[in-house]
C-alpha cells in the first residue's frame, strides 16, 4: 500500500510538469529515447545520425548499465527523480519531442498524454519471449485494480511496437492489450549486428584482446535469466565439474544480470570468467555453445545457427511462478537438462540440430534481415 501511494504521488507530480512543459512549442526535429537497455536505442540512433538532421536526446534510467555516452546524440541525461534538475529536463524533452522511443515498461507513460501529432514507439529489449509479461504476467493477479488500470494506460500510450516476427507481434498484442494495427514489422534494430560481418569481426578481436585465454579454445557461454529472491543470488551450475570436464578444450564465460555478481574461485582461473561491461551480442559472436534457461538471448543467438543447451534446473517452479507463452519443451531448439552432470554429458555428445535452429531463427526473426534500423527510421523521418 505504501509503495502504491508513492507511485500515485510520483505520477501526479510528473503529470503536472509534463502538462506544464506541453505549453512549450513542439520541436519537430527532436527525438527523445528512454533507455533501460540501450542496444536498440544505439542502432536506431546510428541510422538517424547517418541520414537525418535530428536533435536526439537519451534519458538514461537508473537500471541502464550500458555506456550511452559517445552515441550520436545531443545529450545523455540521467533520468532519475533523485536528480531533480535532470528529471525536469527529461520531462521537458518528452513533452516537446515529435517522436519518443522507449525500450521497456515505463510507468511514467501513464501520466504522459502526448500531443496528437507525437508518436510513442516501443522498441522493447528482446527479439522474442519465453516467459509471460505485461497484462499476462502471472503476478498481475496479486495487484490492485488501480495498478492494473495504470498498466493499461501505459500500454495504450504506445502508438507502435517494433517487431521482428508475427509470432512476437501476437505476443505483444496479448501482453499490451493492443491490436495488430500497432505493430511495426521493420525487424529489431539490434539484430542488424548479426548481418554485419565487419562489426562481428571487430567485436571478436576486441574480446580476444580482453580475454587472451580464449585463444585456441572453444567457448561456452552461460547466460541465465534473472531470478527474483534468494534463488537469484546463487550459481546453480557446478563449476568444479565443468572445470574437470572441459578446461583443456573450452573456456567458460558467465554473463548474469547486471545486478548479480559472482566471485569465481581462483582455482578456476584461466577457465571461468565473469563477463562485465561487454555487450551480450558481442559475446554471442565468440560463443560455440550457449548455455541458458529462459533468457530471450536465444532469439538472437539463433541467427548464428550455433548449438544451445537449456539448463532449466527449476523448470516446474519457474513455469508456475512466471508462466510461459507456450510449452517450454516444445519451443526450445536444443536439449534441456536439469543438472550439471546432464549438461556435461550433453555437451560431450552434442547432436547439433541445425534444421531446428534455422526454423526457430526464421520463425522469430522473420522481419530482421539486416536492415531493421533503416526500415524503422525510413518510416518516420524524411530523407534529405
N, C-alpha and C positions, 0 to 999 in steps of 0.2 A: 504493500500500500504506500509506504514512504517513497519508494522508487518511482512509482507511478505518479505520485504528486509532484516530485521533482521534474519528471519528464513533462508533465502538464504545464508547470510554470515555465520551464525552459522553452517549450514550443510557443507559449504565449508571448514571451519576450522576443523570440525570433520573429514571430509573425508581425509584431509591432514594427520592428526595424525593417523587415522586408517590405512591408506596406509603405513605410516612410520612404525608403530608397526607390520605390517604384515611381515616385514623383519626379525622379531624375530622368533625363532623356534615355531612351533605349539606344544602345550603341550597336548598330547593325554589323559592324566588323569585329565584334568581340565575342569570343567563345570562352566559357568557363568550364573547367573539369573539376569534379570532386573525385579524389583518388584515395582508395584504400589499398590497392594492389599495384597499379601503375603500368603494367605491360601493355594492355590495350590502349591506355592513355598515350604511351610513348609512340606506338606505331601510328596512331591517328594523328598525333602532333607532327611526326616526321612527314607524313603526307601533306598536312596543312602547310608546313614550313617550306616544302619543296615547290608548291604550286600556287599558294594563295596568300594574299595580303591580309592576314587576320591577326588581331591582337588576342593572344591566348593567355589565360590565367589558370594556374593549377592551385586548387585548395587541397593541401596535403593533410589528411586526417591523422589523428594520434596513432592509429594502428598501422599506418603505412610505413613499412621499413625500406621501401625502395628509395634509392637516392635519386630524387627528381631534379636536382639542381644540374644545370647544364643542358636540360632539354630545350628544344626550340620553342621557347615561350617567353613572354614578357616578365611574368612574376611567378614565383612559387611562394605561396602563403601558408604558414602553419595554421590549419583551421581547427582551433581548439578554444573552447569557451574560457579556459583559464588564462588565455592570452587575449583579453577583451579587444584591444586595438585591431589585431589581426582578424579576430572573429567578426568585428563590424565591417572591416574591409571586405572580407569574404562574402558577407551578406549583400553588401553593395554590389559586388561584381555579379552575384547570382541574380539580383533584381534588375540589372541593367544590360545583361547579355542576351544576344539573339538566340544563341544555342547553348544549352547546358548538357554536358556529358557526365554521367555517373557510372561507377563501376561496382556498385554494391547496393545493399539496402541502406537508405539514409532516412531516419525518422523526420528530419527537418523538411523533407518534401511534403509532409502532411500539412506544414504551415507555409508552404510556398505556392501561392496562387499566381502562376506565371501569366504574363500578358498573352493575348490570343495569337499574336504573331511570333511567339517564342516556342522553340522545340526543346523538350527534355528527352534525351536519348540514353537508354540503359545499355552500357557496354558489357556489363556483368564481368565476371572474372574467371569463368570456366567455359570450355567448349562443349561440355556435356554434363550430365548429372546422374549420380547413382542414388544418393540419399535425398529424401524429400526436403523441401524448403518452402518459404513463403506461406501461403494460405493452406498448404497441405502438410506443413510441418506438424509432426506428432505433438509437439509441446504446445501448440496453439490451443489445444483443448483445455489447458490449465490457465489460460489467460482470460482477463476480464473482457466484457463486451466493449468497453471503451478502448482497450488495447486493440481488439480485433478491428474496430472501426478505424483506428489510426493506421493500421496496416493497410487496409483497403484504400484509404486516402493516399498513402504513399504510392501504391501501385497505380492508382488512377492518374497520378501526375505524369506517368511515363507515356509520352506520345508514341515512342517507338522502342522496340527491344531488338538489338542486333543478334542474329542467329547464324549458325553455321550449318544447320540441318533442319529439316521438317520435324524430325524427332525431338530435337531440343526446343523447337518452336512450340510444339504441342505441350511440352512440359512447362514452358514459360506461361502459356495461356492458362493452364490449370493452376500454377503456383501464384500468378499475379491477378487472376480473375479478368484476363483480357481476351479479346478475340483476335483472329489472325490478321485483321487489318493493321494491327500494331506491330507486326513483325517486319524487320528489315533483313531480307535474305542476301546480305552482302558478304557473308563469311565473317569470321572472327579475326580482327586485326592482328593479334599476336601470333596467329598461325602463319602469317607471311614469312616468318623466320624459317620455317621448315621447308620453304621453297627457294630459299636464298643460299646457294652453295657457298658463296664468298663469306657471308655472315657466319655460317656454320663453321667454316674452316678457321676463321678468326677466333671464334668462341673456343674451339677445341685447342688452338695454340695457346690461348690465354690460360686455360685451365691446366694444361700440361706444364706451363711455366710456373704456375702456382703450386702444383702438386707433382713434382718430378717423379715421385714413387710410382706413378701410374704408367710410366714408360715401359713397354714390353709386357704389360699386364692387361688382362681384361678387367672390365669394371662392372661391379654390382652396385646398384643404387637402391637404398632402402628409403622410401618416401611415404611414411604412414600418414594417414589423415589425422587432424587434430581431434582429441577427445577431451570432453569436459571432466572435471572432477579428478580424484586421486589416480584413476586408471590412466589418465593422460600424462602423468608425471613419471612413468616408469617404462623403460625399454623392455619389451616382452621378448625380444629376439636374443638368442644365446650367442653372444659374441665369441666366447671361448670355443664353442663348437664350430662356428663359422671359420674362425682363425685356423683351427686344426685341419679343417677340411679344404680350405681354399687359399690360404696365404701364399702358397707357391705360385698359383696361377692367376689370382684375382686380387684387386683391392676393393674395399668396401667404403662407399660414401654413404653417409647418413644425413638426410635432409628432413628435419622435423619442422613443425610450426614455429614461426619466429619467437613465440613466447615460451617455447620449451627448449631448454638447452641441456645437452648430455655432456658429462665429463667422461671421456673414454680413457680407460686404464692404460697406463704407459706400456703394459705388456703387449698391446695391440698396435704399437707404434709402427708405422710403415704399412699397415694393413687397413685399419679403420680410421676414417676421418669424418669429423662433423663438418658439414658444409655451412658456411655463413657468408653473407654478402656476395652470393653468386646466384644469378638468375636461374630459376629452375629449368627453363627451356634450354639454356646453355649446358646445364648438367646432363640433360637428356641426350644431347649430341654425343657425349663421350660414353654413354651407358650401353653396355652389351646386354645386360638383363636387368629389368626393372622389378623391384620387389615392393609391392604396395598393398593396400587393402580396399578402402572405399574412397580414395582420393580421385579427384577429377583429372589429375595429371595423365591418366591413361588415355584420354581422348586425343591429346596432342602427341603423346609418345607413339600412339598407333600409326601416326603419319610416317614414322621412321621404319615401320614394319619389322620391329625387333621384339624379342621374347619378353613376356611379362609373367610373373608368378604372384599369386594373391595370398598373402599371409594373413588370413582372416581368422585369427585365433578366438575372436569374440563375436562371431557372425550372428548367432542367435540373439545374444544380448543387444548387439548394436542394431539389428533389424527391428527389435521390439522398441528400443528407445528412440531411434531416428526414423525408421521406415524407409523403404526403397521404392523407387518408381516402378520397378519390375523385378522379377525373380533374379536374385543375385547370381545364382549358379548358372543360369541360362545366359545372362548378359556378359559375363566375364570372358574375354578372348584368350584365356590361358588357364592353367591348372590352379586349383585352390587348395591350400594346405593349412593345417591348424597348429603346427608346432615346428620348432627348428629342425628336428630330425627329418620330418617330411619335406621341409624346404630344401635341406641339403640333398636328399635323395632325388628330389625333383630337378634341381639344377644339374646334378651329375648325369641324369638320364633324360635330359630335356628333349622332348619331341616338339620341334618348332612348328606350330600350326599357322603357317604363312597365310593360307587362304582365309582362315577365320579372322586373323588380324586385319587383312586387307578389306574384308567385308565390313568389319567393325569400323575401320577408319573411314570408309566411304559413307557408311550409314550416319556417322556423327559429324563428318566434315564435308558434307556434300557441296556446300557453297564456299568452302575455304580452300581455294586453289592457288593462293599466292598473290592475289590482287585484292584482298579483302579491305585493306586500308584505303586503297584508291577507290574501290566501289562505294565505300561509305562516304568518303569526302566528296566525291563527284555528285552525290545525291543532294547535298546541302550547300555547296559553295560554288559560285560561278567561276568559270575558268577565265584566267587573264591571258 
